[in-house]
Amino acid sequence: MSSEEKMSAIWNKLDNIGQDTAKIDGLQQSITGITSRVDKVDEEVSELKQRTQELDEEIESMKSYQRKNNLIITGVPEQLLGNCINVIIDIAYYLDVKLDETYIDAAHPLPTRHGTKIVVKFINRWIKERILNAYITEAKKGGLKTTALSYEGPSQHVYISEHLTPKTEQIYYEARQLKRANKIQTASVRNGKVVVKKSGSALKITIASLDDLKKLKLEGEEN
């Protein structure tokens, strides 16, 4: 091969290298553009998730607010569920809380998979709190029973609790499971919120989600 042919071959190779380099530069620019778009999409998805969470919290807050004057009564004999208001007045009378029909906004049976309950809505939260507090005091003495209310039939417990949203009911259930496993000291509900205390602590912690339970540094677990 002559010198001219050798030089021509070298220049051809250099041209090819230049073309390949240009292609690589173009691909790198494309990848950079795609990465930028992916990052933007990730950011938008993150913002949407945040907004969805905020909307869920707002909806949950509204549902809880709608129940703020409500109580759930469980354990009432089936034959008495046709007149829920009378049952509520009987309970209030036994608990020494002044109450008549004018204090009750609505009351009706609430069928569930665990039996029929009574949901009652009072005209304000203060009446609800008086009955609930009186019931808690009675529960510490042994509980409220149908025989104490002069109801016929076998004696059975009557339970009174706050009217929780399905989400809060699930949180409360999981919190009680932790208590039974001695992972936390107490689990209770107040004003539609689940409140717990870790073992060995007097600090009360409000639990707004199942994630909040998972984040607790439970007794016996490593930090």
C-alpha positions, 0 to 999 in steps of 0.5 A: 500500500502506497503512502497516499493510500495509507494516509487516506485509510487513516483519514477515513478511520478518523472520519468514522471515529468522528461520526461515532463520537457525534452519535455518542454525543447525541445519545448522551444528550437524548439520555440526559433529556429522558432522565430529566423528563423521568425526574420531572414525572417522579416529582409530579407523581410525588406531588400527586401522592402528597395531595392524595394523602392530604385529601384522604386526611381531609375526608377522614377528618370530615367523617370523624367530625360528623360523628363527634356527637355520636355514641355506639351502644352494643349488647342491647337485646334484639327485642328492644331495638325497635325503640332505640330512644327509650333504651338510651333514656333508660341507660342515661337514667341508670348512669344518673345523667339527665336526658330526655328525647329533646337531647337526642337528634337521631337514634337507630339500629345499626346492623353489623356482621357482629350483631345489631348495635344502636347508633345515637346522635346527640344534639351536642358533644357535651351530652355525649361526653357526660354519658360516655364518662359516666359509662366509663366510671360504671365500667370500672365498677364491673360494667353495665348489664341488662339486668341493671336496666331491668331488662328481661332475659339473661344478663349480658353486658351493654357497651358504649363507645365512640362512633369511629370511622372504619379507618380509625376502627382498624387503627384501634383494633391493631393498637389493641393487638399490640397491647395484648402482646404487651408491646404498648401499655395502653390503647384507648379512644378519645374524641374520635382519635386513638391514643396509646402509651408505650410501656414505661412511659406516661406520654400519650401518643395520638395515632392517626394512621397504621404507619404511626403504629409501625413507627413507634419504638416499641418496648423490647425492640432494638432502636 
